[in-house]
Amino acid sequence: MNDENIKQQYSTADNLNTRISIHQKYSVNRQGFGNWIFSNYQIYKGMSVLELGCGTGEMWLGKTMP
């Protein structure tokens, strides 16, 4: 894959959203990737999270700090 193909593939969030949708519909992992990642972080109330260039940020929806 050359640089132009990569730029085209990631020029919008459409491909990422499609991939997320496929995982939501067909994954057999009941916990889900976002919940698994979140459960391994040590983020506490009052802390801030800076997430840059990490997709749509959907993984953070509905999460609350312990």
N, C-alpha and C positions, 0 to 999 in steps of 0.2 A: 504494500500500500504506500502510495507516495503522499507528500505533504498536502497536495491539493485535495486528494480523497479524504484525508483526515479533517482538513478544514471544512469541507463540504458536509461531512458526516456530523460534525459537532458545531455547525454554524447556528443551529437553533436547538431548543430543548426537545424537539419532536421525537427524535430517536430515543432519547433517554426516557421520555414519558411512555413511549411504546414499550420499552423494555420493562419499566416499572409495572405497567399494566399487565404484561404477560406473567410476571412473577406473582402479582396479586391474584390473578385468575387461576394459575396452574401450579403454584408452589405447594409442595407437601410439607414444608417446614411451617408448623403451626405458630411458632414464635415470631417468625418474620425476620428479615435481615436487619431492618432498622431497629427493632426491639432488641435483637441480640447485640448489635453494636452498642446501643444505648445502655444496656445492662452491664457492659464492660467498662464504661466510663465512670469516673468518680467526680461527678458534677453535683455540687450542693447548692441549696438555696442561697441566693446572693451572688453567686459566681456568674460570670458572663462567658458566652461562647461566641467566638468569631469564626465563621465558616466562610471561606472564600473559594469561589470556583468549584463548588462541590455539587453541582447539579441544581435541582429544583428546591432543595431544602425540605422536601416532603417528609423525610425521615424524622424531622423534629415536630411535626404536627401532633398535637395531643399529648406531648411529653410533659411531665411535671418533675421538678427536682425533688429529691428526698429531703 
